[in-house]
Amino acid sequence: MLPDRRVQRQAAPVAAAGAAAALEHARKTVSLAARPSVYGASAASYDALTRRKGSFATFQKGMAAALEAGIPMRLNLVVTEHSADEEAAMVAMAENWGLEHNSYVNMAPTIYGGAESLPAQSAKHLRQRKVFSGCNAGHTFFHSDPHGIASICKVGRDPNVDLIAEGVDGLRKLGAIADSLMLRTGGCSGCQLSGSCGVCRPMAKLYQEAKAPLASYCQHGRQKEEVPA
């Protein structure tokens, strides 16, 4: 027996009202914000880093549209050699927009262990990292690429779980994977300074694969630099 069309017509507004109520509830209870990255406060610095002429103008248009739409945002101010003299201007830009912001100065290698991003660092802005005191990656959150390959985070991508093949139950493996990846292995084996290290083991591995200067991620490198000639 076919459903009564009058019932269908009555149900549609009810469903729409329910969806609207759900969205309004989400806005009030879920704290989510877009996190655009800012690579400079001028076209010269922004376009120099992105290597795309007009990217700063495109960024400004995008920000204007997002602000007009009322999208919650928190800016990541990325300070590089190209924008080293514009940090104050980047902060002022964020404040003029009324947006919270964080400054990022220590560049990491690419997720594939490439060193391409490291030369962009502003040497005078580099900071000593805080002591790494643990991470919940793989236990309370995880990363997934567009192909459904889940890992503990965007840095520690191997071993991983194929969600397409294993389904969500495969996520149960990530806790044990995370615990194994945090062990001080490889170039960090037997380190006597691991208790005050500033990076996790997966991040240290990326630096090592990128053949980055030891001082950029390891206390042993900084110690050598401090020894007088």
C-alpha positions as a Markdown table, in Angstrom:
| # | Residue | x | y | z |
|---|---|---|---|---|
| 1 | Met | 0.0 | 0.0 | 0.0 |
| 2 | Leu | 1.4 | 3.4 | -1.0 |
| 3 | Pro | 1.9 | 6.0 | 1.7 |
| 4 | Asp | -0.7 | 8.7 | 1.9 |
| 5 | Arg | 0.6 | 11.9 | 0.1 |
| 6 | Arg | -0.9 | 14.0 | 2.8 |
| 7 | Val | 1.2 | 12.3 | 5.4 |
| 8 | Gln | 4.3 | 12.9 | 3.2 |
| 9 | Arg | 3.5 | 16.6 | 2.9 |
| 10 | Gln | 3.0 | 16.9 | 6.6 |
| 11 | Ala | 6.2 | 15.0 | 7.4 |
| 12 | Ala | 8.4 | 17.2 | 5.2 |
| 13 | Pro | 8.1 | 20.4 | 7.3 |
| 14 | Val | 8.6 | 18.4 | 10.5 |
| 15 | Ala | 11.8 | 16.8 | 9.2 |
| 16 | Ala | 13.1 | 20.3 | 8.1 |
| 17 | Ala | 12.3 | 21.8 | 11.5 |
| 18 | Gly | 14.1 | 18.9 | 13.1 |
| 19 | Ala | 17.2 | 19.4 | 11.0 |
| 20 | Ala | 17.2 | 23.1 | 11.7 |
| 21 | Ala | 16.9 | 22.4 | 15.5 |
| 22 | Ala | 19.8 | 20.0 | 15.3 |
| 23 | Leu | 22.0 | 22.5 | 13.5 |
| 24 | Glu | 21.1 | 25.2 | 16.1 |
| 25 | His | 21.9 | 22.8 | 18.9 |
| 26 | Ala | 25.3 | 22.0 | 17.3 |
| 27 | Arg | 26.1 | 25.7 | 17.0 |
| 28 | Lys | 25.5 | 26.2 | 20.7 |
| 29 | Thr | 27.2 | 23.0 | 22.0 |
| 30 | Val | 30.1 | 22.2 | 19.6 |
| 31 | Ser | 33.1 | 24.5 | 19.6 |
| 32 | Leu | 34.5 | 24.2 | 16.0 |
| 33 | Ala | 36.5 | 26.8 | 14.2 |
| 34 | Ala | 38.2 | 27.0 | 10.8 |
| 35 | Arg | 41.9 | 27.6 | 11.1 |
| 36 | Pro | 43.2 | 29.4 | 8.1 |
| 37 | Ser | 47.0 | 29.8 | 7.8 |
| 38 | Val | 48.4 | 33.3 | 7.2 |
| 39 | Tyr | 51.7 | 33.4 | 5.4 |
| 40 | Gly | 52.3 | 37.2 | 5.5 |
| 41 | Ala | 50.7 | 40.6 | 5.8 |
| 42 | Ser | 51.6 | 41.8 | 2.3 |
| 43 | Ala | 51.4 | 40.4 | -1.3 |
| 44 | Ala | 55.2 | 40.4 | -1.5 |
| 45 | Ser | 55.8 | 38.1 | 1.5 |
| 46 | Tyr | 52.7 | 35.9 | 1.0 |
| 47 | Asp | 53.1 | 35.3 | -2.7 |
| 48 | Ala | 56.9 | 34.7 | -2.2 |
| 49 | Leu | 56.2 | 31.8 | 0.1 |
| 50 | Thr | 53.3 | 30.3 | -1.8 |
| 51 | Arg | 55.0 | 30.9 | -5.1 |
| 52 | Arg | 51.7 | 31.8 | -6.6 |
| 53 | Lys | 51.2 | 35.4 | -7.8 |
| 54 | Gly | 47.9 | 36.8 | -6.5 |
| 55 | Ser | 47.5 | 34.3 | -3.6 |
| 56 | Phe | 47.5 | 37.1 | -1.0 |
| 57 | Ala | 44.6 | 38.8 | -2.9 |
| 58 | Thr | 42.8 | 35.5 | -3.0 |
| 59 | Phe | 43.4 | 35.0 | 0.7 |
| 60 | Gln | 41.9 | 38.4 | 1.5 |
| 61 | Lys | 38.8 | 37.7 | -0.6 |
| 62 | Gly | 38.3 | 34.4 | 1.1 |
| 63 | Met | 38.7 | 36.0 | 4.6 |
| 64 | Ala | 36.2 | 38.7 | 3.7 |
| 65 | Ala | 33.7 | 36.1 | 2.6 |
| 66 | Ala | 34.2 | 34.0 | 5.7 |
| 67 | Leu | 33.9 | 37.0 | 8.0 |
| 68 | Glu | 30.7 | 38.1 | 6.3 |
| 69 | Ala | 29.3 | 34.6 | 6.7 |
| 70 | Gly | 30.1 | 34.6 | 10.4 |
| 71 | Ile | 32.3 | 31.5 | 10.2 |
| 72 | Pro | 34.2 | 30.9 | 13.5 |
| 73 | Met | 37.9 | 31.2 | 12.8 |
| 74 | Arg | 41.2 | 31.0 | 14.6 |
| 75 | Leu | 44.2 | 32.2 | 12.6 |
| 76 | Asn | 47.6 | 30.4 | 12.4 |
| 77 | Leu | 50.2 | 33.1 | 11.8 |
| 78 | Val | 53.1 | 31.3 | 10.0 |
| 79 | Val | 56.3 | 33.3 | 10.4 |
| 80 | Thr | 58.9 | 32.5 | 7.8 |
| 81 | Glu | 62.0 | 34.2 | 6.3 |
| 82 | His | 59.7 | 35.9 | 3.9 |
| 83 | Ser | 57.4 | 37.4 | 6.6 |
| 84 | Ala | 60.0 | 37.7 | 9.4 |
| 85 | Asp | 59.5 | 41.5 | 9.5 |
| 86 | Glu | 55.8 | 41.3 | 9.3 |
| 87 | Glu | 54.9 | 39.4 | 12.5 |
| 88 | Ala | 53.5 | 42.5 | 14.2 |
| 89 | Ala | 51.5 | 43.4 | 11.1 |
| 90 | Met | 50.1 | 39.8 | 10.9 |
| 91 | Val | 49.0 | 40.1 | 14.6 |
| 92 | Ala | 47.5 | 43.5 | 13.9 |
| 93 | Met | 45.6 | 42.0 | 10.9 |
| 94 | Ala | 44.2 | 39.2 | 13.1 |
| 95 | Glu | 43.2 | 41.7 | 15.8 |
| 96 | Asn | 41.5 | 44.0 | 13.3 |
| 97 | Trp | 39.4 | 41.1 | 12.3 |
| 98 | Gly | 38.6 | 40.3 | 15.9 |
| 99 | Leu | 40.1 | 36.8 | 15.6 |
| 100 | Glu | 42.1 | 34.7 | 18.0 |
| 101 | His | 45.5 | 33.7 | 16.6 |
| 102 | Asn | 48.7 | 31.7 | 17.3 |
| 103 | Ser | 52.1 | 32.3 | 15.8 |
| 104 | Tyr | 54.1 | 29.4 | 14.4 |
| 105 | Val | 57.8 | 29.8 | 13.8 |
| 106 | Asn | 59.3 | 26.3 | 14.0 |
| 107 | Met | 58.8 | 24.5 | 10.7 |
| 108 | Ala | 58.6 | 20.8 | 10.5 |
| 109 | Pro | 59.7 | 18.5 | 7.6 |
| 110 | Thr | 57.0 | 17.4 | 5.2 |
| 111 | Ile | 55.0 | 14.4 | 6.2 |
| 112 | Tyr | 57.1 | 12.4 | 3.7 |
| 113 | Gly | 60.4 | 13.3 | 5.5 |
| 114 | Gly | 61.3 | 16.0 | 3.0 |
| 115 | Ala | 63.4 | 19.0 | 4.0 |
| 116 | Glu | 61.8 | 21.4 | 1.6 |
| 117 | Ser | 60.0 | 23.4 | 4.3 |
| 118 | Leu | 63.0 | 23.9 | 6.6 |
| 119 | Pro | 64.9 | 26.6 | 4.6 |
| 120 | Ala | 61.7 | 28.8 | 4.9 |
| 121 | Gln | 62.2 | 29.2 | 8.7 |
| 122 | Ser | 63.1 | 32.6 | 10.1 |
| 123 | Ala | 66.2 | 31.9 | 12.1 |
| 124 | Lys | 65.8 | 34.8 | 14.4 |
| 125 | His | 62.3 | 33.7 | 15.4 |
| 126 | Leu | 63.1 | 30.0 | 16.2 |
| 127 | Arg | 62.0 | 29.0 | 19.7 |
| 128 | Gln | 63.1 | 26.3 | 22.0 |
| 129 | Arg | 60.4 | 23.7 | 22.1 |
| 130 | Lys | 58.5 | 22.9 | 25.3 |
| 131 | Val | 59.3 | 19.5 | 26.8 |
| 132 | Phe | 57.2 | 16.8 | 25.1 |
| 133 | Ser | 55.1 | 15.3 | 27.9 |
| 134 | Gly | 53.0 | 12.8 | 26.0 |
| 135 | Cys | 50.2 | 12.8 | 23.5 |
| 136 | Asn | 46.8 | 11.2 | 23.1 |
| 137 | Ala | 47.2 | 10.5 | 19.4 |
| 138 | Gly | 45.7 | 7.1 | 18.6 |
| 139 | His | 43.9 | 7.0 | 21.9 |
| 140 | Thr | 41.4 | 9.9 | 21.8 |
| 141 | Phe | 41.8 | 11.1 | 18.3 |
| 142 | Phe | 43.3 | 9.9 | 15.0 |
| 143 | His | 44.1 | 11.0 | 11.4 |
| 144 | Ser | 42.6 | 9.8 | 8.2 |
| 145 | Asp | 43.6 | 10.6 | 4.6 |
| 146 | Pro | 41.1 | 11.0 | 1.8 |
| 147 | His | 41.5 | 7.3 | 1.0 |
| 148 | Gly | 40.4 | 6.0 | 4.4 |
| 149 | Ile | 43.9 | 5.2 | 5.6 |
| 150 | Ala | 43.8 | 5.9 | 9.4 |
| 151 | Ser | 46.9 | 6.6 | 11.5 |
| 152 | Ile | 47.5 | 7.9 | 15.0 |
| 153 | Cys | 48.1 | 11.4 | 13.6 |
| 154 | Lys | 49.3 | 13.3 | 10.5 |
| 155 | Val | 52.9 | 12.8 | 11.5 |
| 156 | Gly | 53.0 | 9.1 | 12.6 |
| 157 | Arg | 51.4 | 7.7 | 9.5 |
| 158 | Asp | 52.9 | 4.2 | 9.5 |
| 159 | Pro | 51.8 | 1.6 | 10.6 |
| 160 | Asn | 48.2 | 2.4 | 9.7 |
| 161 | Val | 44.7 | 1.0 | 9.3 |
| 162 | Asp | 42.8 | 0.6 | 6.1 |
| 163 | Leu | 39.3 | 1.7 | 7.1 |
| 164 | Ile | 37.8 | 0.6 | 3.8 |
| 165 | Ala | 39.0 | -2.9 | 4.3 |
| 166 | Glu | 38.7 | -3.2 | 8.1 |
| 167 | Gly | 35.9 | -0.9 | 8.9 |
| 168 | Val | 35.7 | 1.2 | 12.1 |
| 169 | Asp | 36.7 | -1.8 | 14.2 |
| 170 | Gly | 40.2 | -1.4 | 12.8 |
| 171 | Leu | 40.5 | 1.8 | 14.8 |
| 172 | Arg | 41.0 | -0.3 | 17.9 |
| 173 | Lys | 44.5 | -1.1 | 16.7 |
| 174 | Leu | 45.6 | 2.5 | 16.9 |
| 175 | Gly | 46.2 | 2.6 | 20.7 |
| 176 | Ala | 48.8 | -0.1 | 20.5 |
| 177 | Ile | 50.3 | 1.4 | 17.4 |
| 178 | Ala | 50.6 | 4.8 | 19.2 |
| 179 | Asp | 52.3 | 3.2 | 22.2 |
| 180 | Ser | 54.9 | 1.5 | 19.9 |
| 181 | Leu | 55.6 | 4.6 | 17.9 |
| 182 | Met | 56.3 | 6.7 | 21.0 |
| 183 | Leu | 59.2 | 4.4 | 22.0 |
| 184 | Arg | 62.7 | 6.0 | 21.6 |
| 185 | Thr | 64.0 | 3.8 | 18.8 |
| 186 | Gly | 66.2 | 4.3 | 15.8 |
| 187 | Gly | 68.4 | 7.4 | 16.1 |
| 188 | Cys | 66.9 | 8.1 | 19.5 |
| 189 | Ser | 67.7 | 4.7 | 21.1 |
| 190 | Gly | 69.4 | 4.9 | 24.5 |
| 191 | Cys | 69.1 | 8.7 | 24.6 |
| 192 | Gln | 69.9 | 10.0 | 28.1 |
| 193 | Leu | 68.0 | 13.3 | 27.5 |
| 194 | Ser | 64.7 | 11.8 | 26.4 |
| 195 | Gly | 62.9 | 12.9 | 29.5 |
| 196 | Ser | 63.4 | 16.6 | 28.4 |
| 197 | Cys | 63.0 | 16.1 | 24.7 |
| 198 | Gly | 60.9 | 18.7 | 22.8 |
| 199 | Val | 59.6 | 16.4 | 20.1 |
| 200 | Cys | 57.8 | 13.1 | 19.9 |
| 201 | Arg | 59.5 | 10.1 | 18.3 |
| 202 | Pro | 57.5 | 10.2 | 15.1 |
| 203 | Met | 58.4 | 13.9 | 14.6 |
| 204 | Ala | 62.1 | 13.2 | 15.4 |
| 205 | Lys | 62.0 | 10.5 | 12.8 |
| 206 | Leu | 60.8 | 13.0 | 10.2 |
| 207 | Tyr | 63.6 | 15.4 | 11.0 |
| 208 | Gln | 66.1 | 12.5 | 10.8 |
| 209 | Glu | 64.8 | 11.4 | 7.4 |
| 210 | Ala | 65.0 | 15.0 | 6.2 |
| 211 | Lys | 68.7 | 15.2 | 7.4 |
| 212 | Ala | 67.8 | 18.4 | 9.2 |
| 213 | Pro | 70.4 | 20.1 | 11.4 |
| 214 | Leu | 70.5 | 18.3 | 14.8 |
| 215 | Ala | 70.0 | 21.5 | 16.7 |
| 216 | Ser | 66.6 | 22.1 | 15.0 |
| 217 | Tyr | 65.0 | 19.3 | 17.0 |
| 218 | Cys | 67.5 | 17.7 | 19.4 |
| 219 | Gln | 69.1 | 18.8 | 22.6 |
| 220 | His | 72.4 | 17.0 | 21.7 |
| 221 | Gly | 72.7 | 19.4 | 18.7 |
| 222 | Arg | 72.1 | 22.4 | 20.8 |
| 223 | Gln | 74.7 | 21.2 | 23.4 |
| 224 | Lys | 77.3 | 21.0 | 20.6 |
| 225 | Glu | 76.5 | 24.5 | 19.4 |
| 226 | Glu | 77.0 | 25.9 | 22.9 |
| 227 | Val | 80.4 | 24.3 | 23.4 |
| 228 | Pro | 83.0 | 27.1 | 22.8 |
| 229 | Ala | 85.6 | 26.5 | 20.1 |
